[in-house]
């Protein structure tokens, strides 16, 4: 048998399947999707089996495949086929896509070892009896010595492929004697052997419950490992290490909630989705429902329908709204059949959840973007909640869009895909208008309550509370009123940190990042100036670095500064802050939200991560501190993103019995995105914004491709960008619009200068082939310090 293998070398020359002979002793273990180790030149590398055959057109002798890494192929034949189709459309090498389908710990690690190759070398003090890890050698003298050994053939290099994935093992204790024997032993023990007596009593009373894990015995009986070791030595127990799964949902309540009866609109939506599940037909539905209209209940009922048919379900939620509340709802409904996959899990938890899915031990997968590659078989339904979210698009290689991958999988499994949102992306809503997707609408709140009243506060004509010009007197008074009534408040400012930049009032100097073309942000909690692009930090200056003046000011605002101001204005208020800085540690997201849900705080202040998916019945006021933060950025969809964010955050108020109010502070109260967010009138916003897009030749009227060129030398990036533009202009139709090259909005990031070209087209059959040619030429350009990135249908064009 012969295996076609995609090797773990991302390059133009290796972006194809290589053939290897399968030794007879490995034939039973190898299937499509298997991870293997193969010889590749002087190295051993990992690869994926993407095809099997009995014959080869290769005339020479094929090399033998060396090792099969896993007992079960990590990738299904479906995912292998998906990787081939994706590679054609997202301008990424296939190995990168195959690796993206696996948890991080399953990606190959390589060690380069130096081994003695002669008896003389073996005696050298240099080796000390062990191979030398060349990745760790930095001493110039040692490097010189190694080169000499290799030149004289006294040493050789061995490449070792390492698997970083580790299974979790736990001690388990089994019984070796009859129940009567344990009773006899118990009666012979002295009175002060309390812990041993406790263990024996548990064995006698719960004989059939064994074997038990060490953690169970230690926690339930308050035993120590020394008591258990003693029991093993005395022949009472037999110990063995067994594999256990890490449980990321430990601590979530499995209590099944009462089943909610759907209203007419919800039932109508469910009936149409259920019909396609029943017929096993691929169909994309767009579920457009106002905030609080009960979209989640429609999802959960539809998942139940898929499970009732003996099929599985995949549900995607954007990373920032993968809240414990959503996970809790799904876990409560479907119990242990649920697996979760998202970035807040430890690497071990992700690995275990992924293996549970691959082994067919789960029926429902809930996760963020990368969960779209979950190795789930027999899918009967796919759901993408908050489908408008830009986090479904991967910003780095491979630049896939989870929505497009979900559509592919929906067709493969002949199952419906449900895209849900209160504010669908314009592209999805336009497809629904053209009947490519089927539109389902929920126009009223599930609890029959009215949408919260929204008031706009014009910051040009208000009095500010405090001295920071962040909080108006109107908003602070409204917060005080809610606190007196023991109600809760959510405040959003989509900018973290304390201040946006440092300005010297003497010379006008602004402290910038040495690596990026941006100013440094002040972070008071870490007492540092930080770059939000490359992570550079430095101490807060006491004097101007340019002229040594002490007349320096920290201007602009962020969540940290607003928290400080709130503490001054409302001394008794309990405030929780939720942004990237406060949610870095594992479980911090859940701890903050649980504390707020238990009313351990009065105010939840945060960035956009608090705008979606939260449902707190006691929240009656939502305040937006500055609605303009994203409105005037140089991106064609800035108005759409502002409308989405304001509508979503406004929907957090008045979700239960108490009436809700929303206060939006803005310097631009007449802007259409803010006016229409006030009334949550998505349909009017859609009609207006589509006219704006049509006039500007932007999506969804045009398809777009963004080509970025980066180099440490600005002139090199510019020169290559113009070369690529000339290449495209000579070969594309006249109707195709090519904008640029121009420097990116932030022209330098991590010491790389960026130039970009935007291609806008309606029909361009040659473009895919031409862009693959540009991708291939990128490898040659890399020799000269140039990097070229191609992003198909980018979320941001700046």
Residue pairs with C-beta under 8 A, 6 or more apart in sequence:
1 21
1 22
1 27
1 30
1 52
1 53
1 54
2 19
2 20
2 21
2 22
2 52
2 53
2 54
2 55
2 56
2 62
3 19
3 20
3 22
3 30
3 36
3 49
3 51
3 52
3 65
4 17
4 18
4 19
4 49
4 50
4 51
4 52
4 53
5 17
5 18
5 19
5 20
5 36
5 38
5 47
5 48
5 49
5 50
5 65
6 16
6 17
6 18
6 47
6 48
6 50
6 94
6 95
6 98
7 14
7 18
7 38
7 40
7 45
7 46
7 47
7 95
8 45
8 46
8 47
8 95
8 99
8 108
9 40
9 45
9 95
10 93
10 95
10 96
11 93
11 779
12 93
12 775
12 776
12 779
14 93
14 95
15 87
15 93
15 94
15 95
17 50
17 51
18 38
18 40
18 47
19 56
19 58
19 62
20 36
20 38
20 62
20 63
20 64
20 65
21 62
21 63
21 64
21 65
22 30
22 64
22 65
23 64
23 65
26 65
26 68
29 68
29 71
30 36
30 49
30 52
30 65
30 68
31 49
31 52
31 73
32 49
32 50
32 51
32 52
32 73
32 77
32 80
33 48
33 49
33 73
33 74
33 75
33 76
33 77
33 79
33 80
34 48
34 49
34 68
34 69
34 70
34 73
34 74
35 46
35 47
35 48
35 49
35 68
35 69
35 70
35 73
35 74
35 75
35 106
36 46
36 47
36 48
36 49
36 65
36 66
36 67
36 68
36 69
37 44
37 45
37 46
37 47
37 65
37 66
37 67
37 69
37 161
38 44
38 45
38 46
38 47
38 63
38 65
38 66
39 63
39 64
39 66
40 47
42 157
42 159
43 110
43 159
44 66
44 159
44 160
44 161
45 108
45 110
45 159
45 161
46 69
46 108
46 161
47 95
48 75
48 80
48 95
48 98
49 73
50 80
50 83
50 84
56 62
67 161
69 161
69 163
72 358
72 359
74 102
74 106
74 358
74 375
75 98
75 101
75 102
75 375
76 375
76 377
78 377
78 409
78 412
79 101
79 373
79 375
80 98
81 412
82 373
82 405
82 408
82 409
82 412
83 94
83 97
83 98
83 101
84 94
85 408
86 92
86 97
86 398
86 400
86 405
86 408
87 93
87 94
87 97
88 768
89 404
89 768
89 792
90 97
90 398
90 399
90 400
90 792
91 399
91 771
91 772
91 775
91 790
91 792
92 397
92 398
92 399
92 400
96 397
96 398
97 398
97 400
99 107
100 370
100 373
100 394
100 398
100 400
101 373
101 375
102 354
103 165
103 347
103 350
103 351
103 354
104 347
104 350
105 164
105 165
105 166
105 347
105 348
105 350
105 351
106 163
106 164
106 165
106 351
106 354
107 164
108 161
108 162
108 163
109 161
109 162
109 163
109 164
110 159
110 160
110 161
110 162
111 133
111 135
111 159
111 160
111 162
112 133
112 134
112 135
112 157
112 158
112 159
112 160
113 131
113 132
113 133
113 134
113 157
113 158
113 159
113 160
114 131
114 132
114 134
114 146
114 149
114 155
114 156
114 157
114 158
115 131
115 155
115 156
115 157
115 158
116 122
116 124
116 127
116 154
116 155
117 149
117 153
117 154
117 155
117 156
118 153
118 154
118 155
120 154
121 127
121 149
121 154
121 155
126 132
126 142
126 145
126 149
131 158
132 146
134 146
134 157
137 143
137 146
146 155
149 155
150 156
150 157
165 351
166 348
166 351
167 243
168 243
168 244
168 245
168 246
168 348
168 352
169 241
169 242
169 243
169 244
170 213
170 214
170 215
170 241
170 242
170 244
171 213
171 214
171 228
171 239
171 240
171 241
171 242
172 211
172 212
172 213
172 214
172 239
172 240
172 241
172 242
173 210
173 211
173 212
173 213
173 214
173 217
173 228
173 231
173 232
173 237
173 238
173 239
174 210
174 211
174 237
174 238
174 239
174 240
175 182
175 203
175 207
175 210
175 211
175 236
175 237
175 238
176 235
176 236
176 237
176 238
177 235
177 236
179 203
179 204
179 207
182 200
182 203
182 204
182 207
182 236
183 204
185 200
185 236
186 197
186 200
186 201
186 204
189 196
189 197
189 200
195 223
195 224
195 227
196 227
196 230
196 231
198 221
198 222
198 223
199 217
199 221
199 223
199 227
199 228
199 231
199 236
200 236
202 217
202 220
202 221
203 210
203 236
213 242
213 244
214 225
214 228
217 223
217 228
218 224
218 225
218 228
228 237
228 239
231 237
232 238
232 239
245 352
245 353
245 355
245 356
246 346
246 348
246 349
246 352
247 349
247 352
248 340
248 345
248 346
248 349
248 353
249 327
249 331
249 338
249 340
252 324
252 327
252 328
252 331
252 332
253 328
253 331
253 332
254 331
254 332
254 335
254 336
255 332
256 332
256 333
256 335
257 329
257 332
257 333
260 294
260 297
262 270
262 294
262 297
262 298
262 301
263 294
263 444
263 446
265 293
265 441
265 442
265 443
265 444
266 293
266 294
266 297
266 298
266 301
266 442
266 446
268 440
269 285
269 287
269 298
269 440
269 442
270 298
270 301
270 302
270 305
272 285
272 438
272 440
273 285
273 298
273 302
273 305
273 381
273 416
273 418
273 440
274 302
274 305
276 282
276 283
276 285
276 415
276 416
277 302
277 305
277 306
277 309
277 311
277 380
277 381
277 415
277 416
278 305
278 309
280 380
280 414
280 415
281 414
281 415
281 416
282 410
282 411
282 413
282 414
282 415
282 416
282 417
283 410
283 416
283 417
283 438
284 407
284 410
284 416
284 417
284 419
284 431
284 436
284 437
284 438
285 416
285 417
285 418
285 419
285 437
285 438
285 439
285 440
286 387
286 419
286 420
286 421
286 424
286 428
286 429
286 431
286 432
286 437
286 438
286 439
286 440
287 295
287 298
287 418
287 419
287 420
287 421
287 440
287 441
287 442
288 421
288 422
288 424
288 429
288 432
288 439
288 440
288 441
288 442
288 682
289 295
289 298
289 420
289 421
289 422
289 441
289 442
289 443
290 422
290 442
290 443
290 444
290 445
290 451
290 651
290 680
290 682
291 422
291 445
291 451
291 647
291 648
291 650
291 651
291 652
291 680
292 445
292 446
292 447
292 449
292 451
292 651
292 655
293 422
293 442
293 443
293 444
293 445
293 446
294 442
294 445
294 446
295 385
295 420
295 422
295 442
296 326
296 329
296 385
297 446
298 418
298 420
298 442
299 315
299 383
299 385
299 418
299 420
300 329
300 330
300 333
302 313
302 381
302 383
302 416
302 418
303 313
303 315
303 330
303 333
303 334
303 364
303 381
303 383
304 333
305 380
305 381
306 312
306 313
306 380
306 381
306 415
307 313
307 334
307 337
307 363
307 364
307 380
309 380
310 378
311 378
311 379
311 380
311 381
311 415
312 362
312 363
312 364
312 365
312 376
312 377
312 378
312 379
312 380
313 363
313 364
313 365
313 379
313 380
313 381
313 382
313 383
314 364
314 365
314 371
314 372
314 374
314 376
314 379
314 381
314 382
314 383
314 406
314 409
315 330
315 364
315 365
315 366
315 367
315 382
315 383
315 384
315 385
316 366
316 367
316 368
316 369
316 371
316 372
316 382
316 383
316 384
316 385
316 392
316 402
316 406
317 326
317 366
317 367
317 368
317 385
317 386
317 613
318 368
318 369
318 385
318 386
318 389
318 391
318 392
318 612
319 342
319 343
319 368
319 369
319 391
320 389
320 391
320 608
320 609
320 612
321 385
321 386
321 389
321 609
321 611
321 612
321 613
321 614
322 342
322 344
322 366
322 367
322 368
322 613
323 589
323 593
323 613
323 614
324 589
324 590
324 593
324 594
325 593
325 613
325 614
325 615
326 366
326 385
326 613
327 340
327 366
330 338
330 364
330 366
331 338
334 363
334 364
337 362
337 363
337 364
338 362
338 363
338 364
338 365
338 366
339 353
339 356
339 357
339 362
339 364
339 365
339 366
339 367
339 374
340 353
340 365
340 366
340 367
341 350
341 353
341 354
341 357
341 365
341 366
341 367
341 368
341 370
341 371
341 374
342 367
342 368
342 371
343 368
344 586
344 587
344 589
345 353
345 586
346 586
354 374
354 375
356 362
357 365
357 374
357 375
357 376
358 375
360 377
362 376
365 371
365 374
365 376
367 374
368 391
369 391
369 392
369 393
369 394
369 402
372 402
372 405
372 406
372 409
373 405
378 413
379 409
379 410
379 413
379 415
380 413
380 415
381 415
381 416
381 418
382 406
382 409
382 410
382 415
382 416
382 417
382 418
383 417
383 418
383 420
384 392
384 402
384 403
384 406
384 417
384 418
384 419
384 420
385 420
385 421
385 613
386 420
386 421
386 612
386 613
386 648
387 403
387 419
387 420
387 421
387 424
387 425
387 428
388 421
388 423
388 424
388 425
388 428
388 644
389 612
390 641
390 795
390 796
392 401
392 402
392 403
393 399
393 400
393 401
393 402
393 793
393 794
393 795
394 400
394 401
394 402
395 795
397 789
399 789
399 790
399 791
399 792
401 793
403 419
403 428
406 417
407 417
410 416
410 417
419 428
419 437
421 428
422 647
422 648
422 651
422 680
422 682
423 643
423 644
423 647
423 648
423 682
424 432
424 682
425 640
426 637
426 640
426 686
426 689
426 690
426 693
426 699
426 700
427 699
427 700
428 437
429 686
430 690
430 700
431 437
431 700
432 438
432 439
433 439
445 451
447 655
447 656
449 654
449 655
449 656
449 657
449 659
450 654
450 659
451 650
451 651
451 654
451 680
452 622
452 650
452 651
452 653
452 654
452 659
452 660
452 661
452 662
453 659
453 660
453 661
453 662
454 650
454 661
454 662
454 663
454 664
454 677
454 678
454 679
454 680
455 474
455 661
455 662
455 663
455 664
456 664
456 666
456 669
456 674
456 678
457 472
457 474
457 475
457 663
457 664
457 665
457 666
457 669
458 666
458 667
458 669
459 472
459 626
459 665
459 666
459 667
460 667
462 472
462 473
462 474
463 472
463 473
464 470
464 471
464 472
464 473
465 471
465 472
465 473
465 475
465 476
465 569
466 565
466 568
466 569
468 557
468 561
468 562
468 565
470 493
470 557
470 561
470 562
470 565
470 625
470 626
471 562
471 565
471 566
471 569
471 625
472 665
474 663
475 623
475 625
475 663
475 665
476 569
476 570
478 621
478 623
478 661
478 663
479 489
479 491
479 570
479 573
479 603
479 621
479 623
480 570
482 488
482 489
482 602
482 620
482 621
483 489
483 570
483 572
483 573
483 602
485 620
487 618
487 619
487 620
487 621
487 658
488 596
488 599
488 601
488 602
488 603
488 604
488 616
488 618
488 619
488 620
488 621
489 602
489 603
489 604
489 619
489 620
489 621
489 622
489 623
490 603
490 604
490 605
490 606
490 610
490 614
490 616
490 619
490 621
490 622
490 623
490 649
490 652
490 653
491 562
491 566
491 603
491 604
491 605
491 606
491 622
491 623
491 624
491 625
492 605
492 606
492 607
492 608
492 610
492 611
492 622
492 623
492 624
492 625
492 649
493 557
493 558
493 559
493 562
493 605
493 606
493 607
493 624
493 625
493 626
493 629
494 607
494 608
494 626
494 629
494 630
494 645
495 556
495 557
495 558
495 559
495 607
495 626
495 629
496 521
496 532
496 558
496 559
496 560
496 579
496 580
496 581
496 607
497 521
497 522
497 523
497 530
497 532
497 558
497 559
497 560
497 561
497 581
498 521
498 522
498 523
498 524
498 554
498 558
498 560
498 561
498 564
499 521
499 522
499 554
499 555
499 556
499 557
499 558
499 561
500 519
500 521
500 522
500 555
500 556
500 557
500 558
501 510
501 511
501 519
501 520
501 521
501 554
501 555
501 556
502 510
502 511
502 519
502 520
502 522
502 529
502 541
502 552
502 553
502 554
502 555
503 509
503 510
503 552
503 553
503 554
503 555
504 510
504 544
504 546
504 547
504 549
504 551
504 552
505 549
505 551
505 552
505 553
506 544
506 547
506 549
506 551
507 544
507 546
507 547
507 549
509 544
509 545
509 546
509 547
510 519
511 519
511 520
511 529
511 541
511 545
512 518
512 519
512 520
513 519
513 520
513 531
513 533
513 534
513 536
514 536
515 531
515 533
515 534
515 536
515 748
515 749
515 750
515 751
516 531
516 533
516 534
516 536
516 746
516 748
516 749
516 750
516 751
517 746
517 747
517 748
517 749
518 531
518 532
518 533
518 746
520 529
520 530
520 531
520 536
520 538
521 529
521 530
521 531
521 532
521 558
522 529
522 540
522 554
523 529
523 530
523 560
523 581
524 560
524 561
524 564
525 560
525 581
526 537
526 581
527 539
527 540
528 537
528 538
528 539
528 540
529 537
529 538
529 539
529 540
529 541
530 536
530 537
531 537
533 746
533 749
533 750
534 749
534 750
541 552
542 550
543 549
543 550
543 552
544 550
544 551
544 552
557 625
557 626
559 577
559 579
559 605
559 606
559 607
560 577
560 581
562 605
562 625
563 575
563 577
563 605
566 573
566 575
566 603
566 605
567 573
567 575
570 603
573 602
573 603
574 600
574 601
574 602
574 603
575 601
575 602
575 603
575 605
576 592
576 595
576 596
576 601
576 603
576 604
576 605
577 605
577 606
578 589
578 592
578 593
578 604
578 605
578 606
578 607
578 609
578 610
579 606
579 607
579 609
580 607
582 588
582 592
583 589
583 592
583 609
592 604
593 614
595 601
596 604
596 616
597 616
599 618
604 610
608 645
608 649
610 649
610 652
611 645
611 648
611 649
611 652
612 648
612 649
614 652
615 652
615 655
616 652
616 655
617 655
617 656
617 657
617 658
618 656
618 658
619 652
619 653
619 654
619 655
619 660
620 653
620 654
620 658
620 659
620 660
620 661
621 653
621 660
621 661
621 662
621 663
622 649
622 650
622 652
622 653
622 660
622 661
622 662
622 663
623 662
623 663
623 664
623 665
624 646
624 649
624 650
624 662
624 663
624 664
624 665
624 666
625 665
626 665
626 666
627 642
627 646
627 664
627 665
627 666
627 668
627 674
627 677
628 642
628 666
628 667
628 668
630 638
630 641
630 642
630 645
631 638
631 639
631 642
631 668
631 671
631 673
631 674
632 638
633 745
633 798
634 745
634 798
635 641
635 796
635 797
635 798
636 693
636 696
636 698
636 699
636 797
637 795
637 796
639 671
639 672
639 673
639 689
639 692
640 673
640 689
642 673
642 674
642 677
643 673
643 674
643 676
643 677
643 685
643 689
646 664
646 673
646 674
646 677
647 677
647 680
647 682
649 662
650 662
650 664
650 677
650 680
651 680
653 660
653 661
653 662
654 660
654 661
664 674
664 677
664 678
666 674
668 674
669 675
672 685
672 688
673 685
676 682
676 684
676 685
676 688
677 685
690 700
693 699
693 700
693 701
694 701
697 737
697 760
698 704
698 760
699 793
701 762
702 737
702 760
702 761
702 762
703 760
703 761
703 762
703 764
703 793
704 758
704 759
704 760
704 793
704 794
704 797
705 758
705 759
705 761
705 767
705 771
705 790
705 791
705 792
705 793
705 794
706 756
706 757
706 758
706 759
706 790
706 791
706 794
706 797
707 721
707 724
707 756
707 757
707 758
707 759
707 771
707 774
707 788
707 789
707 790
707 791
708 744
708 754
708 755
708 756
708 788
708 789
708 791
709 717
709 720
709 721
709 724
709 741
709 754
709 755
709 756
709 757
709 786
709 787
709 788
709 789
710 717
710 752
710 753
710 754
710 755
710 786
710 787
710 788
710 789
711 717
711 720
711 752
711 753
711 785
711 786
711 787
712 751
712 752
712 753
712 785
713 753
713 785
714 743
714 747
714 748
714 753
716 784
716 785
716 786
717 753
717 754
717 755
717 786
718 741
718 755
720 755
720 781
720 786
720 788
721 740
721 741
721 755
721 756
721 757
722 741
724 741
724 757
724 774
724 788
725 738
725 740
725 741
725 757
727 770
727 773
727 774
728 738
728 757
728 759
728 770
728 774
729 738
731 766
731 770
732 738
732 759
732 761
732 764
732 766
732 767
732 770
733 761
733 764
735 761
735 762
736 759
736 760
736 761
736 764
736 767
737 758
737 759
737 760
737 761
738 757
738 758
738 759
738 760
739 757
739 758
739 759
739 760
740 755
740 756
740 757
740 758
741 755
741 756
741 757
742 755
742 756
743 753
743 754
743 755
743 756
744 754
744 755
744 756
744 798
745 798
746 754
746 798
747 753
747 754
748 754
752 787
758 797
759 767
761 767
771 790
774 788
774 790
775 788
775 790
777 788
778 786
778 787
778 788
781 787
781 788
